[in-house]
């Protein structure tokens, strides 16, 4: 053993001393949070939730900025999320409705965003998540919106058309795909690959390069793909870690997604608008006029005012008014002058404009 | 607003200052943990896991003892669990096999015990959890053992008979039962109640007192009971919060379990023995001689040496040697003299004795 290293008992004493300080500071923080709640109650006696999405985002932004390691900034930010969650629950635990069942990516997103001191409740459908929040039975809701292998994206967007709820935050989860086979399956024998069609699309280039000739079969979910392969010795599945473990499949290749920063995105919905956090996004729905160049006329003010679009989706109409609908996410907060300007300009260029809210970009 | 209260900006500054200190201390702790790993590697270059169950239990015991609030001791202990989990993952993330699927109580137990920085993998059966740990594919396993509504208790005990694995820890989760009905169901119309038989047993006195005449029907799980009631207007189900939310049932009565400290218990299994934490339990399996007074002769040395039994289970034999088997949990660690004494005495009084290990009692 090197002479420079301290002994284990010495190190444990050091750690114990650090723990005493961390412990005292966490309780100090909780006392401050209690006073914050008192102040807010004095200002508004009817207040029921002390959660401020923009403030939480700022705290996490600061954590990421000042982190020196050895722990990763993301790891420390997750710990702070849990500390804030615990302090907040001291006043009134947040009730969160999410698209269930338990154990799904949406559940993971809810816990990632609100921490484990929140009360999370699985709902059977996306509509129910919206209804719970609208009825006040839950403070906030969590729904999948982008790049999901569960095929529910469009349904979430449709819900926004008919709802008065706001987007108050977003959560990103990194998703990895693997090529899975049953134990004993030979590479050369693989003649087909199963997966959800979205996952097949996400790994298209990799499949083109490595398995150009095998049949690609879209099934209802990646878990279903894994289940099928379990009993077939000439097939492979594309699915995540969990499915591989659940069905005892072998990972022939890991992280085969074409875009390595492949994430699934979730939205947090609530009833109130969120003040700026300093690094925000805004989401809107617009119904275009039924004329040539409609989309160009919508996008032009963003370009002219230097606002970056982060996403645009087109949806068929559900009613006459919404005959032709775009969902647009862009950088910036509705309280910023150039955002106000663009929103004002858009009003004159479209049939309908619905502002879904400004909210902090996902920090971790 | 009261004049004594600080303003929100003042409070946020205070919290930010506290956060800077917490952040620095957490990284200091992580550096100490890295040095601990270095010291251990210097002593044993083949070491792969730096997790010490007795040390973690001691840290949490200290947290509970010194806690002054306002946060509950259990809440702070959970935060420390996550901090330890993050520090440990810096060296080598723990791989944990548990009885899946994701989202079950066993999954919750695994996360409660190892924190969210551990890699948890669902297994389809209890045997597979044992096999993963025996094969070294997982560092530890988590299996349900007591009072579970999933009916798998006996199977876990049977696995221990044929395995060389040790118990290295236990986890307790508090379980609450509710009487659930579909929206619109009238109290006076209820003629039957569904639940898993273990849950029916856990609420027997309450049912006797409040619904002595209704039919009690045991089904495969509490979730299944909730699903059935969803479509029946004269029935009720006994189930937990999650099932109520998932199927949109109304809680007619909450917390109806006869024993309000109703918990489900899980065991952590591993390959190594655990040194004393200061507050430990020991579990053994004994095969009694086939004679009158056999159980009395087994229990007498515990009584005489002042060792409290915390649980005893009888199982039918699987082989000739194990013709008649008791699973016994008692307080104390096998390194304590009076425990050694009792174990030695037992050897002479039984046909076979298998020591499953000493481990820290659940702290939170």
Interface residues (C-beta under 8 A of the other chain):
Chain A: X1 X2 X5 X6 X7 X8 X11 X12 X14 X15 X16 X18 X19 X20 X21 X22 X23 X25 X26 X27 X28 X29 X30 X31 X32 X33 X34 X35 X36 X38 X39 X40 X42 X43 X55 X59 X62 X63 X66 X67 X68 X69 X70 X71 X75 X76 X78 X79 X80 X82 X83 X86 X87 X89 X90 X100 X101 X102 X103 X104 X107 X116 X117 X121 X122 X123 X124 X128 X241 X242 X245 X246 X247 X248
Chain B: X1 X2 X5 X6 X7 X8 X11 X12 X14 X15 X16 X18 X19 X20 X21 X22 X23 X25 X26 X27 X28 X29 X30 X31 X32 X33 X34 X35 X36 X38 X39 X40 X42 X43 X55 X59 X62 X63 X66 X67 X68 X69 X70 X71 X75 X76 X78 X79 X80 X82 X83 X86 X87 X89 X90 X100 X101 X102 X103 X104 X107 X116 X117 X121 X122 X123 X124 X128 X241 X242 X245 X246 X247 X248
